[in-house]
Amino acid sequence: MTVTAYGHKSPALGVFTFRATLNLAMLLVESDLARTIRSRILDIVIDVLAERAGGHTKYINQRDDNFLPAAYQQFNYRKTFTDALDQYVVLRKFKYSHYTNRVYQLVFQENAKEYKQILRLNKADSARGTMYAEVLTAIASVENGLAAEMKNKHQELGRKLTPSEVDTLFVSAAANPYLKPVIEDARIKMASRDLGFRDALHQKLEAYIQSVPESDFDQFLGETSRSLQAQLSDPEILAVFKRLSDR
């Protein structure tokens, strides 16, 4: 909205909405003024969350109705992935954490430690508990695909895979055209939402930052967004879990 002929010194006065101001500040990543604007807006976001759900931006991702189904599915695919590491890959020290970091780096170019530092998480905080549904889906897609590839390679060779052979599978997964749209969507969502809602800049994903669409504000702060506790008491959400567990 623009107000013209306002007073004697302002022939054209631009008035930005909350969302427009945030999106403008997000586009100026290196600007100190933009950083200050984002910080002030983040204070407002935190106040809104506190008023509506007593929450915190650390877990703003969990106000999305898609979070719980995505987290549940991701848990199942995670089990498939860790089982594959046990059955098809030779024993190595810190096998789970090593390959988990490889998956994270493939999806959003950071390891678990880097991710926690950027979001200012405590050591005991679950990284995946703070991730958006789209990011969890991308991780599940990669882990499930890698599990299938490890099984196929194991059957082909008739033995467990060496670390270098697993590395080759990761390289192939990173170049997989079927995974590319899912991974790019996850990077865009993580980079843009974390900067807008958490004042957290993922420098390695800076090229993926976009303006936050109005639907995201409705999804995480609007009337349709709900705390995790409210979602767990919803019969429709529980029905989704039942369908997933019956698969």
DOPABA-685294 format. One record per atom (N, C-alpha, C): residue number from 1; x, y, z. Coordinates in steps of 0.05 Angstrom, whole numbers, padded with zeros to 5 digits. Layout:
<rs>
   i      X      Y      Z
 NUM      X      Y      Z
...
</rs>
This chain:
<rs>
   i      X      Y      Z
   1  00017 -00024  00000
   1  00000  00000  00000
   1  00018  00025  00000
   2  00011  00045 -00015
   2  00026  00070 -00017
   2  00008  00093 -00011
   3  00016  00111  00007
   3  00002  00136  00013
   3  00016  00159  00000
   4  00002  00174 -00017
   4  00014  00196 -00031
   4  00006  00223 -00018
   5  00023  00243 -00022
   5  00018  00270 -00012
   5  00013  00270  00018
   6  00030  00255  00033
   6  00027  00254  00062
   6  00045  00275  00074
   7  00032  00297  00085
   7  00048  00318  00096
   7  00062  00334  00075
   8  00082  00349  00084
   8  00097  00366  00065
   8  00124  00355  00057
   9  00134  00336  00072
   9  00161  00325  00066
   9  00160  00297  00055
  10  00137  00285  00053
  10  00135  00257  00043
  10  00115  00255  00020
  11  00124  00262 -00004
  11  00106  00260 -00027
  11  00097  00232 -00033
  12  00113  00211 -00025
  12  00105  00184 -00029
  12  00115  00167 -00005
  13  00096  00156  00010
  13  00103  00141  00034
  13  00095  00112  00030
  14  00114  00094  00030
  14  00109  00066  00026
  14  00104  00052  00053
  15  00083  00036  00055
  15  00076  00022  00079
  15  00078 -00008  00072
  16  00096 -00022  00086
  16  00099 -00051  00081
  16  00084 -00067  00101
  17  00074 -00090  00093
  17  00062 -00109  00111
  17  00085 -00123  00126
  18  00077 -00137  00148
  18  00096 -00153  00164
  18  00111 -00172  00146
  19  00097 -00187  00129
  19  00110 -00207  00112
  19  00128 -00194  00091
  20  00119 -00172  00079
  20  00135 -00159  00059
  20  00161 -00148  00071
  21  00159 -00137  00095
  21  00183 -00127  00109
  21  00203 -00149  00114
  22  00192 -00172  00124
  22  00210 -00195  00129
  22  00223 -00205  00104
  23  00208 -00207  00082
  23  00219 -00217  00057
  23  00240 -00198  00046
  24  00236 -00172  00049
  24  00255 -00152  00040
  24  00281 -00155  00057
  25  00278 -00159  00083
  25  00301 -00162  00100
  25  00316 -00188  00094
  26  00302 -00208  00086
  26  00315 -00234  00080
  26  00332 -00232  00055
  27  00324 -00215  00036
  27  00339 -00213  00011
  27  00366 -00199  00015
  28  00368 -00183  00036
  28  00393 -00168  00042
  28  00407 -00183  00064
  29  00419 -00205  00057
  29  00430 -00223  00078
  29  00453 -00210  00093
  30  00470 -00196  00079
  30  00495 -00185  00091
  30  00491 -00157  00103
  31  00467 -00146  00101
  31  00462 -00119  00110
  31  00457 -00119  00140
  32  00472 -00101  00155
  32  00468 -00098  00183
  32  00440 -00088  00190
  33  00430 -00070  00173
  33  00403 -00059  00178
  33  00382 -00081  00174
  34  00386 -00098  00153
  34  00367 -00120  00148
  34  00368 -00140  00171
  35  00392 -00144  00181
  35  00395 -00163  00204
  35  00380 -00153  00228
  36  00381 -00126  00232
  36  00367 -00114  00255
  36  00337 -00117  00251
  37  00328 -00112  00226
  37  00299 -00115  00221
  37  00290 -00144  00225
  38  00306 -00163  00216
  38  00299 -00191  00220
  38  00297 -00198  00250
  39  00316 -00187  00265
  39  00316 -00192  00294
  39  00291 -00181  00307
  40  00283 -00157  00299
  40  00259 -00145  00311
  40  00234 -00161  00303
  41  00233 -00169  00278
  41  00210 -00185  00269
  41  00210 -00212  00283
  42  00233 -00224  00288
  42  00235 -00249  00302
  42  00224 -00247  00330
  43  00229 -00224  00343
  43  00218 -00219  00369
  43  00187 -00220  00369
  44  00176 -00209  00347
  44  00147 -00209  00344
  44  00137 -00237  00340
  45  00151 -00253  00324
  45  00144 -00280  00318
  45  00144 -00296  00344
  46  00165 -00293  00361
  46  00167 -00307  00386
  46  00143 -00300  00404
  47  00136 -00274  00405
  47  00114 -00265  00421
  47  00088 -00278  00412
  48  00084 -00280  00385
  48  00060 -00293  00375
  48  00059 -00322  00383
  49  00082 -00336  00380
  49  00083 -00364  00388
  49  00077 -00368  00418
  50  00089 -00350  00434
  50  00085 -00353  00463
  50  00056 -00348  00470
  51  00043 -00330  00456
  51  00015 -00324  00461
  51 -00003 -00347  00453
  52  00004 -00359  00430
  52 -00014 -00380  00419
  52 -00009 -00407  00430
  53  00016 -00414  00435
  53  00022 -00441  00443
  53  00043 -00444  00465
  54  00052 -00422  00475
  54  00073 -00424  00495
  54  00098 -00436  00483
  55  00102 -00433  00458
  55  00124 -00447  00444
  55  00148 -00429  00440
  56  00166 -00439  00423
  56  00191 -00425  00417
  56  00197 -00431  00388
  57  00211 -00412  00376
  57  00217 -00416  00347
  57  00235 -00440  00342
  58  00248 -00451  00363
  58  00264 -00475  00359
  58  00247 -00498  00348
  59  00222 -00498  00357
  59  00204 -00520  00349
  59  00180 -00510  00333
  60  00184 -00488  00319
  60  00163 -00477  00302
  60  00156 -00497  00280
  61  00175 -00513  00272
  61  00170 -00534  00252
  61  00148 -00553  00260
  62  00144 -00557  00286
  62  00125 -00577  00296
  62  00097 -00567  00296
  63  00093 -00541  00289
  63  00066 -00530  00287
  63  00053 -00537  00260
  64  00068 -00548  00242
  64  00058 -00557  00216
  64  00044 -00584  00219
  65  00019 -00586  00208
  65  00004 -00611  00210
  65  00018 -00634  00196
  66  00036 -00627  00177
  66  00051 -00648  00162
  66  00075 -00659  00178
  67  00082 -00646  00200
  67  00106 -00654  00214
  67  00104 -00682  00226
  68  00083 -00688  00240
  68  00080 -00714  00253
  68  00080 -00737  00234
  69  00064 -00737  00213
  69  00066 -00759  00193
  69  00093 -00762  00181
  70  00106 -00739  00174
  70  00133 -00740  00162
  70  00153 -00751  00182
  71  00151 -00743  00207
  71  00169 -00753  00228
  71  00166 -00783  00232
  72  00141 -00792  00231
  72  00135 -00821  00235
  72  00146 -00837  00212
  73  00141 -00828  00188
  73  00152 -00842  00164
  73  00182 -00842  00164
  74  00194 -00819  00171
  74  00223 -00817  00171
  74  00235 -00836  00192
  75  00221 -00839  00215
  75  00231 -00858  00235
  75  00232 -00887  00224
  76  00212 -00894  00209
  76  00212 -00921  00197
  76  00234 -00925  00176
  77  00237 -00905  00159
  77  00259 -00906  00139
  77  00286 -00905  00151
  78  00288 -00891  00174
  78  00313 -00890  00188
  78  00321 -00918  00198
  79  00301 -00932  00208
  79  00306 -00960  00217
  79  00315 -00978  00194
  80  00303 -00974  00171
  80  00311 -00989  00147
  80  00340 -00983  00140
  81  00348 -00958  00143
  81  00375 -00949  00136
  81  00396 -00961  00156
  82  00390 -00959  00182
  82  00409 -00969  00202
  82  00411 -00999  00201
  83  00389 -01013  00195
  83  00389 -01042  00191
  83  00407 -01049  00168
  84  00406 -01034  00146
  84  00422 -01039  00123
  84  00452 -01035  00129
  85  00458 -01015  00146
  85  00486 -01011  00154
  85  00496 -01035  00170
  86  00479 -01046  00187
  86  00487 -01069  00203
  86  00491 -01094  00185
  87  00473 -01098  00166
  87  00473 -01123  00151
  87  00492 -01123  00127
  88  00497 -01099  00115
  88  00511 -01099  00089
  88  00537 -01084  00089
  89  00545 -01071  00111
  89  00569 -01055  00111
  89  00588 -01065  00133
  90  00614 -01067  00127
  90  00633 -01076  00146
  90  00634 -01058  00170
  91  00640 -01069  00193
  91  00640 -01054  00218
  91  00662 -01032  00217
  92  00654 -01008  00226
  92  00673 -00987  00228
  92  00665 -00970  00252
  93  00684 -00956  00264
  93  00679 -00940  00287
  93  00659 -00917  00281
  94  00640 -00912  00299
  94  00620 -00891  00295
  94  00606 -00892  00269
  95  00598 -00917  00261
  95  00586 -00921  00235
  95  00560 -00905  00232
  96  00543 -00906  00252
  96  00517 -00892  00250
  96  00520 -00862  00247
  97  00536 -00851  00265
  97  00540 -00821  00264
  97  00554 -00812  00239
  98  00573 -00828  00229
  98  00588 -00821  00205
  98  00569 -00820  00181
  99  00553 -00841  00177
  99  00535 -00841  00154
  99  00511 -00823  00157
 100  00503 -00818  00182
 100  00482 -00798  00186
 100  00491 -00771  00177
 101  00516 -00764  00184
 101  00527 -00738  00175
 101  00529 -00737  00144
 102  00536 -00760  00132
 102  00538 -00761  00103
 102  00510 -00755  00090
 103  00489 -00766  00102
 103  00462 -00761  00092
 103  00455 -00732  00095
 104  00461 -00720  00119
 104  00455 -00692  00124
 104  00470 -00674  00104
 105  00495 -00681  00099
 105  00511 -00664  00080
 105  00501 -00667  00052
 106  00490 -00690  00045
 106  00479 -00694  00019
 106  00453 -00678  00015
 107  00437 -00677  00037
 107  00411 -00663  00035
 107  00414 -00633  00038
 108  00427 -00624  00060
 108  00429 -00595  00065
 108  00457 -00585  00070
 109  00477 -00600  00063
 109  00505 -00591  00061
 109  00517 -00585  00089
 110  00506 -00594  00110
 110  00517 -00590  00137
 110  00517 -00617  00152
 111  00536 -00620  00170
 111  00534 -00643  00188
 111  00518 -00636  00212
 112  00514 -00656  00230
 112  00496 -00651  00253
 112  00507 -00630  00271
 113  00533 -00629  00275
 113  00544 -00609  00293
 113  00541 -00581  00282
 114  00545 -00578  00256
 114  00542 -00551  00243
 114  00513 -00542  00245
 115  00494 -00561  00240
 115  00466 -00554  00241
 115  00458 -00545  00269
 116  00467 -00559  00289
 116  00460 -00551  00316
 116  00472 -00524  00324
 117  00495 -00519  00315
 117  00508 -00493  00321
 117  00492 -00470  00308
 118  00484 -00474  00283
 118  00469 -00453  00268
 118  00443 -00447  00282
 119  00429 -00468  00291
 119  00403 -00465  00304
 119  00406 -00460  00334
 120  00431 -00459  00344
 120  00436 -00454  00372
 120  00422 -00475  00390
 121  00424 -00500  00382
 121  00411 -00522  00397
 121  00430 -00532  00419
 122  00419 -00543  00440
 122  00435 -00555  00461
 122  00444 -00582  00452
 123  00464 -00592  00465
 123  00476 -00618  00458
 123  00455 -00640  00459
 124  00437 -00638  00478
 124  00417 -00659  00482
 124  00393 -00656  00463
 125  00390 -00634  00449
 125  00368 -00630  00431
 125  00370 -00648  00407
 126  00347 -00658  00399
 126  00346 -00675  00375
 126  00345 -00657  00350
 127  00365 -00661  00332
 127  00366 -00645  00308
 127  00341 -00649  00291
 128  00333 -00674  00288
 128  00310 -00680  00270
 128  00284 -00670  00282
 129  00283 -00667  00308
 129  00259 -00656  00321
 129  00254 -00626  00314
 130  00275 -00613  00302
 130  00272 -00585  00295
 130  00270 -00582  00264
 131  00270 -00604  00250
 131  00270 -00602  00220
 131  00242 -00601  00209
 132  00239 -00586  00187
 132  00213 -00584  00174
 132  00205 -00610  00161
 133  00179 -00614  00156
 133  00169 -00639  00144
 133  00183 -00645  00117
 134  00187 -00624  00101
 134  00199 -00628  00075
 134  00228 -00638  00078
 135  00242 -00629  00098
 135  00270 -00637  00103
 135  00270 -00667  00112
 136  00252 -00673  00130
 136  00250 -00701  00139
 136  00243 -00720  00116
 137  00226 -00711  00098
 137  00219 -00728  00075
 137  00243 -00732  00057
 138  00259 -00711  00053
 138  00283 -00713  00036
 138  00303 -00733  00049
 139  00306 -00731  00075
 139  00324 -00749  00089
 139  00315 -00778  00087
 140  00288 -00781  00090
 140  00277 -00808  00088
 140  00281 -00820  00060
 141  00278 -00803  00040
 141  00281 -00812  00012
 141  00310 -00821  00007
 142  00329 -00805  00017
 142  00357 -00812  00013
 142  00364 -00838  00029
 143  00356 -00839  00054
 143  00363 -00863  00070
 143  00350 -00888  00059
 144  00325 -00886  00051
 144  00311 -00910  00040
 144  00324 -00919  00014
 145  00331 -00900 -00003
 145  00345 -00906 -00028
 145  00372 -00919 -00024
 146  00387 -00907 -00005
 146  00414 -00918  00001
 146  00412 -00946  00012
 147  00392 -00951  00029
 147  00388 -00978  00041
 147  00384 -00998  00019
 148  00367 -00991 -00001
 148  00361 -01009 -00023
 148  00386 -01014 -00040
 149  00402 -00993 -00044
 149  00427 -00996 -00060
 149  00447 -01013 -00045
 150  00449 -01010 -00019
 150  00468 -01026 -00004
 150  00460 -01056 -00005
 151  00434 -01061 -00003
 151  00425 -01089 -00005
 151  00431 -01101 -00032
 152  00426 -01086 -00053
 152  00431 -01095 -00081
 152  00461 -01101 -00085
 153  00477 -01082 -00076
 153  00506 -01085 -00079
 153  00517 -01109 -00063
 154  00506 -01113 -00039
 154  00514 -01135 -00022
 154  00507 -01162 -00036
 155  00483 -01163 -00048
 155  00475 -01188 -00062
 155  00492 -01193 -00087
 156  00499 -01171 -00100
 156  00516 -01173 -00124
 156  00544 -01183 -00118
 157  00556 -01173 -00096
 157  00583 -01180 -00089
 157  00585 -01206 -00071
 158  00563 -01212 -00057
 158  00563 -01235 -00039
 158  00579 -01230 -00014
 159  00582 -01205 -00006
 159  00597 -01199  00018
 159  00589 -01171  00027
 160  00598 -01163  00052
 160  00592 -01136  00062
 160  00609 -01116  00046
 161  00598 -01091  00045
 161  00610 -01070  00030
 161  00632 -01056  00047
 162  00653 -01047  00033
 162  00674 -01031  00046
 162  00665 -01002  00047
 163  00678 -00986  00064
 163  00671 -00957  00065
 163  00673 -00943  00038
 164  00694 -00950  00022
 164  00697 -00937 -00004
 164  00674 -00944 -00023
 165  00664 -00969 -00021
 165  00642 -00977 -00037
 165  00616 -00963 -00029
 166  00613 -00958 -00003
 166  00589 -00943  00006
 166  00592 -00914 -00003
 167  00616 -00903 -00002
 167  00621 -00876 -00012
 167  00611 -00873 -00041
 168  00616 -00893 -00057
 168  00608 -00892 -00085
 168  00578 -00890 -00087
 169  00564 -00904 -00069
 169  00534 -00903 -00069
 169  00524 -00875 -00062
 170  00538 -00862 -00043
 170  00531 -00835 -00036
 170  00535 -00816 -00059
 171  00557 -00819 -00073
 171  00562 -00802 -00097
 171  00540 -00806 -00117
 172  00531 -00830 -00122
 172  00510 -00836 -00141
 172  00483 -00824 -00132
 173  00478 -00825 -00105
 173  00453 -00814 -00095
 173  00453 -00784 -00098
 174  00475 -00771 -00094
 174  00477 -00742 -00097
 174  00471 -00733 -00126
 175  00477 -00750 -00145
 175  00473 -00744 -00173
 175  00447 -00755 -00184
 176  00431 -00768 -00167
 176  00406 -00781 -00176
 176  00385 -00760 -00184
 177  00377 -00760 -00209
 177  00357 -00739 -00218
 177  00330 -00742 -00204
 178  00323 -00766 -00194
 178  00298 -00769 -00181
 178  00298 -00756 -00153
 179  00321 -00754 -00140
 179  00323 -00742 -00114
 179  00326 -00712 -00115
 180  00336 -00702 -00138
 180  00343 -00674 -00140
 180  00320 -00655 -00132
 181  00295 -00659 -00143
 181  00274 -00640 -00136
 181  00267 -00640 -00106
 182  00268 -00664 -00093
 182  00262 -00667 -00065
 182  00283 -00653 -00048
 183  00308 -00656 -00056
 183  00330 -00644 -00041
 183  00330 -00614 -00044
 184  00326 -00604 -00068
 184  00325 -00575 -00073
 184  00302 -00562 -00058
 185  00279 -00575 -00057
 185  00257 -00565 -00042
 185  00264 -00563 -00012
 186  00277 -00584 -00002
 186  00284 -00584  00027
 186  00304 -00561  00033
 187  00323 -00557  00015
 187  00343 -00535  00019
 187  00329 -00508  00019
 188  00311 -00504  00000
 188  00297 -00478 -00001
 188  00281 -00473  00024
 189  00266 -00494  00033
 189  00249 -00491  00057
 189  00267 -00486  00081
 190  00288 -00501  00085
 190  00305 -00497  00108
 190  00319 -00470  00108
 191  00331 -00462  00086
 191  00345 -00437  00085
 191  00327 -00413  00089
 192  00304 -00413  00076
 192  00285 -00390  00077
 192  00271 -00388  00103
 193  00259 -00410  00112
 193  00244 -00410  00137
 193  00262 -00405  00162
 194  00286 -00417  00162
 194  00303 -00413  00186
 194  00312 -00384  00187
 195  00317 -00372  00165
 195  00326 -00344  00165
 195  00302 -00326  00173
 196  00278 -00332  00163
 196  00255 -00316  00169
 196  00243 -00320  00196
 197  00241 -00345  00205
 197  00228 -00351  00230
 197  00247 -00355  00254
 198  00272 -00362  00248
 198  00291 -00368  00270
 198  00315 -00350  00271
 199  00317 -00332  00251
 199  00340 -00314  00249
 199  00366 -00330  00248
 200  00365 -00353  00234
 200  00387 -00371  00232
 200  00395 -00373  00202
 201  00420 -00365  00196
 201  00430 -00365  00169
 201  00446 -00390  00163
 202  00438 -00406  00144
 202  00454 -00429  00135
 202  00471 -00419  00112
 203  00495 -00412  00117
 203  00512 -00399  00097
 203  00517 -00417  00073
 204  00518 -00443  00077
 204  00522 -00462  00055
 204  00497 -00464  00037
 205  00475 -00455  00047
 205  00450 -00455  00032
 205  00441 -00427  00024
 206  00458 -00408  00026
 206  00451 -00380  00021
 206  00438 -00377 -00007
 207  00448 -00392 -00027
 207  00437 -00389 -00054
 207  00408 -00399 -00056
 208  00399 -00413 -00036
 208  00372 -00424 -00037
 208  00351 -00407 -00023
 209  00360 -00385 -00011
 209  00342 -00368  00004
 209  00322 -00354 -00014
 210  00297 -00356 -00008
 210  00275 -00343 -00023
 210  00257 -00329 -00003
 211  00240 -00312 -00013
 211  00220 -00299  00004
 211  00201 -00319  00015
 212  00192 -00315  00040
 212  00174 -00334  00053
 212  00146 -00329  00042
 213  00133 -00349  00030
 213  00106 -00345  00020
 213  00085 -00342  00042
 214  00063 -00329  00035
 214  00042 -00325  00055
 214  00032 -00351  00067
 215  00032 -00372  00051
 215  00022 -00398  00061
 215  00039 -00408  00084
 216  00065 -00401  00084
 216  00082 -00409  00106
 216  00074 -00396  00132
 217  00067 -00370  00130
 217  00058 -00356  00154
 217  00033 -00369  00165
 218  00015 -00376  00148
 218 -00010 -00389  00157
 218 -00003 -00416  00168
 219  00016 -00430  00155
 219  00023 -00457  00163
 219  00035 -00459  00191
 220  00051 -00438  00198
 220  00066 -00439  00224
 220  00056 -00420  00245
 221  00042 -00398  00235
 221  00033 -00378  00254
 221  00003 -00372  00252
 222 -00009 -00382  00232
 222 -00037 -00376  00227
 222 -00057 -00392  00244
 223 -00082 -00389  00237
 223 -00103 -00402  00253
 223 -00102 -00432  00249
 224 -00092 -00442  00226
 224 -00091 -00471  00222
 224 -00067 -00484  00235
 225 -00047 -00469  00244
 225 -00024 -00481  00257
 225 -00031 -00488  00285
 226 -00020 -00511  00295
 226 -00026 -00520  00321
 226 -00001 -00531  00335
 227 -00001 -00529  00361
 227  00021 -00541  00377
 227  00021 -00571  00373
 228  00044 -00583  00380
 228  00046 -00612  00377
 228  00026 -00626  00395
 229  00022 -00616  00419
 229  00003 -00628  00437
 229 -00025 -00628  00426
 230 -00033 -00605  00413
 230 -00060 -00604  00401
 230 -00063 -00623  00378
 231 -00041 -00627  00362
 231 -00042 -00646  00340
 231 -00045 -00674  00350
 232 -00031 -00681  00371
 232 -00032 -00708  00381
 232 -00060 -00716  00393
 233 -00076 -00696  00399
 233 -00102 -00701  00409
 233 -00123 -00701  00387
 234 -00114 -00697  00362
 234 -00133 -00696  00340
 234 -00138 -00724  00329
 235 -00163 -00733  00328
 235 -00170 -00760  00318
 235 -00160 -00764  00289
 236 -00161 -00743  00273
 236 -00152 -00746  00245
 236 -00123 -00752  00243
 237 -00107 -00739  00260
 237 -00078 -00744  00261
 237 -00073 -00773  00270
 238 -00087 -00781  00291
 238 -00084 -00808  00301
 238 -00092 -00829  00280
 239 -00112 -00822  00263
 239 -00120 -00840  00241
 239 -00098 -00843  00221
 240 -00083 -00821  00216
 240 -00061 -00821  00197
 240 -00039 -00840  00207
 241 -00033 -00839  00233
 241 -00013 -00856  00245
 241 -00021 -00885  00243
 242 -00047 -00891  00247
 242 -00057 -00918  00244
 242 -00053 -00929  00216
 243 -00059 -00912  00196
 243 -00056 -00921  00168
 243 -00027 -00926  00163
 244 -00009 -00909  00173
 244  00020 -00913  00168
 244  00030 -00938  00182
 245  00020 -00943  00206
 245  00030 -00967  00220
 245  00019 -00993  00208
 246 -00003 -00991  00194
 246 -00015 -01015  00181
 246 -00002 -01022  00154
 247  00015 -01004  00144
 247  00027 -01008  00117
 247  00047 -01031  00118
</rs>
